[in-house]
Amino acid sequence: MKAIWNGQTIAESNDTVVVENNHYFPKESVNPEFLADSQTHTTCPWKGLASYYSLAVDGKTNTDAAWYYPDPKSAANQIKDRVAFWKGVQVVE
């Protein structure tokens, strides 16, 4: 699977975990040069506290377009150390 935004491959892995129709990529498969830390957090009742990254590619920013659960609840432990995408990021095979 690949996560693509603004013409760049943000992440690529054959080892994604699908939860609620979102592919969670291993963090080490995500290109860190495109990530910018965000102060945004949201809470999922069964996954826990989510943190976000914004994407920065070729002078364009996609705010809070990636999220991850640094310390997920036990029901979502399979997505620990994984990153998912939305907001126009294409996830394709």
N, C-alpha and C positions, 0 to 999 in steps of 0.2 A: 504494500500500500504506500501511496505517496500523499503528502499534504502539500498543496501548491497554492501560492498566493502571489499576485503581481509578477507572474512569470518565473518565480523562483521556487525550487523545491525546499520546503521548510523542514520536512521530516520524511524519512523513507525507512520502511521496515516490513519484513514478512511476519513479524510477531506483534500484531495489534490485538487488543482485547476489546470486544464490542460490548458496550453497556448502553442501554437506551438509544440504540441506533447510532452511537458515536464510537468511532475508532480511537482508542487510547494507545498512543505510540510510546514505546520505551523512551525515557528521557534522553538516553544516550544516542538515540536515532534522530533527535531534533538538532538542527544546526543552530548553535547558540548565537552566532553572529546576527541572526534575525530577531532575537528575543530581547524585549525590554521589560524590566520588572514593572508591575502595576501595583497600586495600592488597593485595588478592588478585591473584595471578598464577598462570597455569597455562601449560603448554607443550604444543604440538601438534607432532608430529614433522615435519609438512610445512608448517605455517603459521607456526610460531615461538612467541614469547612473547606470551600474551594478558594484557591488563589489564582491569579490571572497573570498572563503576559500580554503585552501588546506586540504586534509584529512591525518591524521597521525594515522595509525593502526599497532600495533605490529611491530614497527620499520621501517615500510614502509611509504613513502609519495606519495600521488597523488596530484601533484601541480595543484592548481586552479580547482579542480574537482567539486566544488559547487559554485553557484552564487546566488545573491539576489539583489533586488532593494530597497535600504533603503528609497528612496523617489521617487517612480515611478510617471511618468506622469499620468494624470487623466484617460487616456484610459486604463491604466494597474493597476489601483488602487486595483483590486482584488488580486494582488500578493504581496501587501505590507506585510511585516513581514513574508515572505515565502521564502523557500530555494529550489532550484532545483539542479540536479546533472547530470553529464556527465563523459566522460573520463574513461569508464569502470565500472562505478557504475551501478549495476543492480537495476532497479526499477521493482518490481514484486508485484503481489497481494498476 
